[in-house]
Amino acid sequence: MRDAERIIDKVKIYVKAGNGGNGAVAFHREKYVARGGPSGGDGGHGGHVVFKVDPGATTLLFFRDHRKFVAKNGGDGQGEKFHGANGQNVEILVPLGTLIRDAETGKIIKDMSDDQPFICCKGGRGGWGNRHFASPTRQLPMFAKPGTKGEERELILELKMLADVGLIGMPSVGKSSILSRISSARPKIAAYHFTTLSPNLGVVRTGGEAGFVAADIPGLIEGAAEGAGLGHAFLRHIERCRLLLHVVDISCEEGRDPIEDIRVINGELSRYSEKLAALPQMIVANKADALDEELVDVKAFEAYVRENGWELMYVSAATGDNLKELVTTVAKRLADLPPVTVFETELNVEEEIEEIDRDAITVRRENNDFYVEGPWLTELVESINFTDYESLAYFEKTLIRRGVIKLLEEKGCTDGHTVHIYDFEFDFVK
């Protein structure tokens, strides 16, 4: 499989909740029962868009071919007070650690870092049937309320894996091999560069229920922060880590200089994010079983590590040497470090919806014509049967009760002026 097909950890998708069903206009019909009265049922609520964590997923590969998610609409109401069916929710499964961002602003809506479902877009409300509009003076209402529209958004999904420890380093230094020896993870391992094309997670047990999560981050190369190689796509996964295990090939069997490799990788971390570069590190000198001190200047290497204040451990993923000691040391370091970062919500969908003034209306004047608009006015206009006297009377009373007529008068609307409320227009008469 090609690299471009595997590296999917940031995608743009469109989501829409279902519309609410329309209320029904109906009247009870029964033999020997005169004037049965209105019996229109309410419409069903539209389905929500719900995000859930899939504990088995580690990439956003599914979204390569799935970019549009639409929940079911609510069913329309029926006669005899039958309620329309509620629309089915659409559930979107994402890996643990996925950030949901608003595509327009880039702000974080939700960090999917727990197992709780999250309603991103709420379905529309079902409309009332005509039985709700009956009164002593309006015994046969010929109108019902339509359902409201479901919310819709364009979103950016960005995967930042949740791991306490990140194994970083050049390709083929043994990160995957170390992970496979200290955890139950079984990443693909082979003797060529870029074996790892997606991050691998493994749970490292330290006794009983205690342990930590380690992530094998695909090999970084020089220029990764600018998008070279595979590295740039995975630098974001390191941001949540509490500790970095910087793995180097101390055997130098491929002719690499471990000091230069550390400089290059840390340079890429700095270019990508200063916060990333400031994360605590341990240097893990792998392939120590093949170390030839006649070919490698170990003293210079250890002096460089000491100068930078890093802890150094020699290990061998091939033989297992010192790996238990590595796990013990890492566990002790983690006990003194802050917990895994969970990103705060920057754009709260529920609060944003509540902040919308449902009664907000705007009046715009163009010569002798007045144009009235507002979120709730569209619903009102759609619910009115303008050929029915009682329905028109209800429309007029609602405009008076909600302050529309008063606002028109304040804007200078008088007898003879024309008022436009979306597709409906009338001559203003005081």
RODRENBA-517924 format. One record per residue (C-alpha): y, z, x negated. Coordinates in Angstrom, 1 decimal. Layout:
BEGIN
((Y,Z,X))
...
This chain:
BEGIN
((0.0,0.0,0.0))
((3.4,-0.9,-1.3))
((5.9,1.8,-2.3))
((8.4,0.7,0.4))
((5.8,1.2,3.0))
((5.0,4.8,2.0))
((8.4,6.2,1.2))
((9.7,7.0,4.7))
((11.7,10.2,4.8))
((15.0,9.2,6.4))
((15.2,7.2,9.5))
((17.5,6.4,12.4))
((16.2,6.6,16.0))
((17.5,6.3,19.5))
((16.5,8.9,22.1))
((17.3,9.0,25.9))
((16.4,11.6,28.5))
((15.3,10.4,31.9))
((17.8,9.9,34.8))
((17.6,12.1,37.8))
((16.2,10.6,41.0))
((18.4,9.8,43.9))
((18.5,12.0,47.0))
((17.3,10.3,50.2))
((19.0,9.5,53.5))
((16.4,10.0,56.2))
((16.1,11.5,59.6))
((13.2,13.3,61.2))
((11.2,11.2,63.7))
((8.7,12.8,66.0))
((7.6,12.1,69.5))
((9.2,14.3,72.2))
((11.6,15.8,69.6))
((15.1,14.6,70.2))
((17.7,14.6,67.5))
((15.3,15.7,64.8))
((18.2,15.9,62.3))
((18.6,14.8,58.6))
((15.4,15.2,56.5))
((16.2,13.4,53.2))
((14.5,15.0,50.2))
((16.0,15.7,46.8))
((15.5,13.5,43.8))
((13.3,14.7,40.9))
((14.8,15.8,37.6))
((14.6,13.4,34.6))
((12.4,14.2,31.7))
((13.8,15.9,28.5))
((13.5,14.6,24.9))
((11.6,17.3,23.1))
((11.0,17.6,19.3))
((7.9,19.5,18.1))
((6.6,20.2,14.6))
((3.3,18.5,13.6))
((1.8,20.8,11.0))
((-0.4,18.0,9.7))
((2.5,15.5,9.0))
((4.2,15.3,5.6))
((6.2,12.0,6.0))
((8.2,10.2,8.6))
((6.0,7.1,8.2))
((5.3,7.1,12.0))
((8.9,6.2,12.7))
((8.8,3.0,10.6))
((7.5,1.2,13.7))
((8.8,3.7,16.4))
((12.5,3.9,16.7))
((13.2,4.2,20.4))
((12.1,7.1,22.7))
((12.9,7.2,26.4))
((11.7,9.9,28.8))
((10.7,9.1,32.3))
((13.2,9.1,35.2))
((12.9,11.4,38.1))
((11.5,10.0,41.3))
((13.8,9.4,44.3))
((13.6,11.8,47.3))
((11.7,10.8,50.4))
((11.9,11.4,54.1))
((10.6,14.6,55.7))
((12.3,16.6,52.9))
((9.8,15.3,50.3))
((11.1,16.0,46.8))
((10.9,13.3,44.2))
((8.6,13.8,41.2))
((10.1,15.2,38.1))
((10.2,12.8,35.1))
((7.7,13.5,32.3))
((9.2,14.7,29.0))
((8.9,12.6,25.9))
((7.7,14.7,22.9))
((8.5,13.6,19.4))
((6.3,15.1,16.6))
((8.0,15.5,13.2))
((6.9,17.2,9.9))
((7.9,20.8,9.3))
((11.3,20.8,7.5))
((12.8,17.7,9.3))
((16.5,17.8,9.8))
((17.8,16.3,13.1))
((21.3,14.9,12.6))
((23.8,13.3,14.9))
((24.0,9.7,13.7))
((27.7,9.3,14.4))
((29.0,12.5,12.7))
((26.1,13.2,10.3))
((26.2,16.9,11.4))
((22.9,18.9,11.7))
((21.8,19.4,15.2))
((18.5,21.2,14.4))
((16.4,22.2,11.4))
((12.8,21.9,12.5))
((11.7,24.8,10.2))
((9.6,26.8,12.7))
((7.0,26.1,15.4))
((9.4,26.3,18.3))
((10.0,23.1,20.4))
((13.6,21.9,20.6))
((15.1,20.1,23.6))
((17.5,17.5,22.1))
((18.5,15.6,25.2))
((18.3,17.1,28.7))
((17.1,15.0,31.7))
((19.5,14.2,34.5))
((19.6,16.4,37.6))
((18.0,15.1,40.8))
((20.4,14.2,43.6))
((20.6,16.0,46.9))
((19.1,14.5,50.0))
((21.3,14.1,53.1))
((19.9,17.3,54.7))
((22.2,19.3,52.3))
((25.3,17.7,53.8))
((24.6,18.6,57.4))
((27.1,20.9,59.1))
((28.1,21.8,62.7))
((30.7,19.0,62.6))
((28.6,16.6,60.5))
((25.2,16.5,62.2))
((24.1,13.1,61.0))
((25.2,12.6,57.4))
((24.7,9.0,56.3))
((25.0,9.7,52.6))
((23.1,11.5,49.8))
((23.8,12.4,46.2))
((22.5,10.2,43.4))
((20.8,11.7,40.4))
((22.8,12.2,37.2))
((22.1,10.2,34.1))
((20.0,11.7,31.2))
((21.6,12.4,27.9))
((21.2,9.9,25.1))
((21.8,9.9,21.3))
((21.3,8.1,18.1))
((19.8,10.5,15.6))
((19.1,10.6,11.9))
((15.8,12.3,10.9))
((15.8,13.5,7.4))
((12.8,15.2,5.8))
((13.5,18.1,3.5))
((10.1,19.7,2.9))
((9.6,23.4,3.1))
((8.2,24.7,-0.1))
((8.8,27.8,-2.2))
((8.0,26.0,-5.4))
((8.6,22.4,-6.5))
((6.7,20.8,-9.3))
((9.0,18.3,-11.0))
((8.8,16.2,-14.1))
((8.2,12.7,-15.4))
((5.3,10.5,-14.0))
((1.8,11.4,-15.2))
((2.6,14.8,-16.8))
((0.0,16.4,-14.5))
((1.9,17.8,-11.5))
((-0.7,16.7,-9.0))
((-3.5,17.9,-11.2))
((-1.9,21.4,-11.5))
((-1.4,21.5,-7.7))
((-5.0,20.6,-7.0))
((-6.2,23.4,-9.3))
((-4.0,26.2,-8.0))
((-4.2,25.3,-4.2))
((-6.4,23.7,-1.7))
((-4.3,20.5,-1.8))
((-6.2,17.4,-2.9))
((-3.7,14.8,-3.9))
((-4.8,11.4,-5.1))
((-5.0,11.6,-8.9))
((-5.4,8.6,-11.3))
((-4.5,7.6,-14.8))
((-1.5,5.5,-14.0))
((2.2,6.1,-13.3))
((3.5,6.9,-9.8))
((0.1,7.9,-8.5))
((2.0,10.2,-6.1))
((3.9,8.1,-3.5))
((4.7,10.9,-1.1))
((5.2,14.7,-1.7))
((2.0,16.8,-1.5))
((2.1,20.4,-0.2))
((-0.4,23.1,-1.1))
((-0.8,26.7,-0.2))
((-1.3,28.9,-3.2))
((-3.2,32.2,-2.4))
((-2.3,35.3,-4.4))
((-4.6,37.7,-2.7))
((-5.3,38.5,1.0))
((-2.7,36.9,3.2))
((-0.1,36.7,0.4))
((0.8,33.4,-1.2))
((3.4,30.7,-1.5))
((3.8,27.0,-0.8))
((4.0,24.5,-3.7))
((5.1,20.9,-3.5))
((4.2,18.2,-5.9))
((7.3,16.0,-6.1))
((6.7,12.4,-7.1))
((7.6,11.6,-10.7))
((11.3,11.2,-11.5))
((12.7,8.8,-14.1))
((16.1,8.2,-15.6))
((18.5,6.8,-13.0))
((16.7,8.5,-10.1))
((19.9,10.0,-8.7))
((21.3,6.5,-8.5))
((18.2,5.2,-6.7))
((16.0,4.0,-9.6))
((12.3,4.2,-9.2))
((10.8,6.4,-6.6))
((12.8,9.6,-7.5))
((15.9,9.3,-5.4))
((13.9,9.2,-2.2))
((12.4,12.6,-3.0))
((15.2,14.6,-4.7))
((16.2,15.9,-1.2))
((12.8,17.6,-0.9))
((13.6,19.9,-3.8))
((16.7,21.3,-2.2))
((14.8,23.9,-0.2))
((12.7,25.1,-3.2))
((13.3,28.6,-4.5))
((11.8,27.9,-7.9))
((11.2,24.7,-9.9))
((8.2,24.3,-12.2))
((9.3,21.7,-14.7))
((6.1,20.2,-16.0))
((6.0,18.4,-19.3))
((3.2,16.8,-21.3))
((3.1,18.9,-24.4))
((0.3,16.8,-25.9))
((2.7,13.8,-26.2))
((-0.3,11.6,-25.8))
((1.8,8.9,-24.3))
((4.4,9.1,-27.0))
((7.0,11.0,-24.9))
((9.3,13.7,-26.3))
((9.1,16.8,-24.0))
((12.6,17.9,-25.0))
((14.1,14.6,-24.1))
((12.1,14.5,-20.8))
((13.5,17.8,-19.8))
((17.1,16.6,-20.5))
((16.6,13.5,-18.5))
((15.1,15.2,-15.5))
((17.8,17.9,-15.4))
((20.5,15.3,-15.8))
((19.2,13.6,-12.7))
((19.2,16.9,-10.8))
((22.8,17.5,-11.8))
((23.9,14.0,-10.8))
((22.3,14.3,-7.4))
((23.5,17.9,-6.7))
((24.9,20.7,-8.7))
((23.2,23.1,-6.3))
((19.9,21.4,-7.2))
((20.5,21.7,-10.9))
((21.3,25.4,-10.5))
((17.9,26.3,-9.1))
((15.8,28.6,-11.3))
((13.3,26.8,-13.5))
((10.1,27.6,-15.5))
((8.9,25.2,-18.1))
((5.2,24.4,-17.7))
((3.8,22.8,-20.9))
((0.7,21.0,-19.5))
((-2.2,19.4,-21.5))
((-2.1,22.3,-24.0))
((-5.8,21.8,-24.6))
((-4.9,18.4,-26.3))
((-1.9,19.8,-28.3))
((-1.8,18.7,-32.0))
((0.8,20.8,-33.8))
((0.8,18.3,-36.6))
((2.2,15.7,-34.2))
((4.4,17.9,-32.0))
((7.2,20.1,-33.3))
((6.3,23.2,-31.2))
((8.9,25.4,-32.8))
((11.7,23.1,-32.0))
((10.4,22.8,-28.4))
((10.2,26.5,-27.9))
((13.6,27.1,-29.5))
((15.1,24.5,-27.0))
((13.5,26.4,-24.1))
((14.8,29.8,-25.3))
((18.3,28.4,-25.8))
((18.4,27.5,-22.1))
((17.0,30.8,-20.9))
((13.9,29.3,-19.4))
((10.5,31.0,-19.2))
((7.7,29.0,-20.9))
((4.0,28.8,-20.1))
((1.3,26.7,-21.8))
((-1.4,25.5,-19.4))
((-4.1,22.9,-19.0))
((-4.9,21.4,-15.6))
((-8.0,19.8,-17.2))
((-9.6,23.0,-18.3))
((-7.9,25.5,-16.0))
((-6.5,27.5,-19.0))
((-3.7,29.9,-18.1))
((-3.4,28.6,-14.5))
((-4.2,32.1,-13.0))
((-1.5,33.6,-15.2))
((0.9,30.9,-14.0))
((0.3,31.7,-10.3))
((0.7,35.4,-11.0))
((4.0,34.8,-12.9))
((5.4,32.5,-10.2))
((4.5,35.0,-7.4))
((6.4,37.8,-9.3))
((9.5,35.5,-9.8))
((9.5,34.5,-6.1))
((9.5,38.2,-5.1))
((13.0,38.5,-6.6))
((14.4,35.2,-5.2))
((16.1,34.5,-1.8))
((13.9,33.0,1.0))
((13.5,29.3,1.6))
((16.7,27.7,2.8))
((17.0,27.0,6.5))
((20.0,24.8,7.3))
((22.4,26.1,9.9))
((23.2,24.1,13.0))
((26.4,22.2,12.6))
((26.4,20.5,16.1))
((24.8,22.6,18.8))
((23.7,20.2,21.5))
((23.6,22.8,24.3))
((27.0,24.3,23.5))
((28.5,20.8,23.2))
((27.2,19.9,26.7))
((28.5,23.1,28.2))
((31.9,22.5,26.6))
((32.3,19.3,28.6))
((34.7,20.0,31.5))
((32.9,18.7,34.5))
((36.1,18.9,36.5))
((38.2,17.0,34.0))
((39.9,14.0,35.5))
((42.5,11.6,34.1))
((45.1,9.7,36.0))
((46.7,6.6,34.6))
((49.6,4.7,36.2))
((50.1,0.9,35.9))
((53.2,-0.1,38.0))
((52.4,1.0,41.5))
((48.6,1.4,40.9))
((47.0,4.6,39.9))
((43.6,4.8,38.1))
((41.6,8.0,38.4))
((38.6,8.7,36.2))
((36.3,11.7,35.5))
((32.7,12.5,34.7))
((32.0,13.9,38.2))
((33.9,11.2,40.0))
((31.3,8.6,39.1))
((28.6,10.7,40.8))
((30.8,11.3,43.8))
((31.6,7.6,44.3))
((27.9,6.6,44.0))
((27.0,9.2,46.7))
((29.4,8.0,49.4))
((28.6,5.5,52.1))
((32.0,4.0,52.6))
((31.0,2.3,55.8))
((30.3,5.7,57.4))
((33.2,7.7,58.9))
((31.6,11.2,58.1))
((30.8,10.1,54.6))
((34.4,9.0,54.1))
((35.7,12.3,55.5))
((33.5,14.2,53.0))
((34.9,12.0,50.2))
((38.5,12.8,51.2))
((37.8,16.6,51.5))
((36.2,16.6,48.1))
((39.2,14.9,46.5))
((41.5,17.5,48.1))
((39.3,20.4,47.2))
((38.9,19.3,43.5))
((42.6,18.8,43.1))
((42.6,15.0,42.7))
((45.2,14.4,45.5))
((47.5,17.1,44.1))
((47.3,15.6,40.6))
((48.1,12.1,42.0))
((51.2,13.5,43.7))
((52.3,15.2,40.4))
((52.0,11.9,38.7))
((54.3,10.3,41.3))
((51.8,8.7,43.7))
((53.4,8.3,47.2))
((52.8,6.4,50.4))
((51.9,2.7,49.8))
((50.6,3.1,46.2))
((47.1,1.9,45.5))
((44.6,4.4,44.1))
((41.6,3.1,42.1))
((38.5,5.3,41.6))
((36.1,3.1,39.7))
((34.9,0.4,42.1))
((36.6,2.0,45.2))
((40.3,1.6,46.0))
((42.5,2.8,48.9))
((46.1,3.0,49.9))
((47.6,6.5,49.4))
((48.9,8.1,52.6))
((50.2,11.6,52.5))
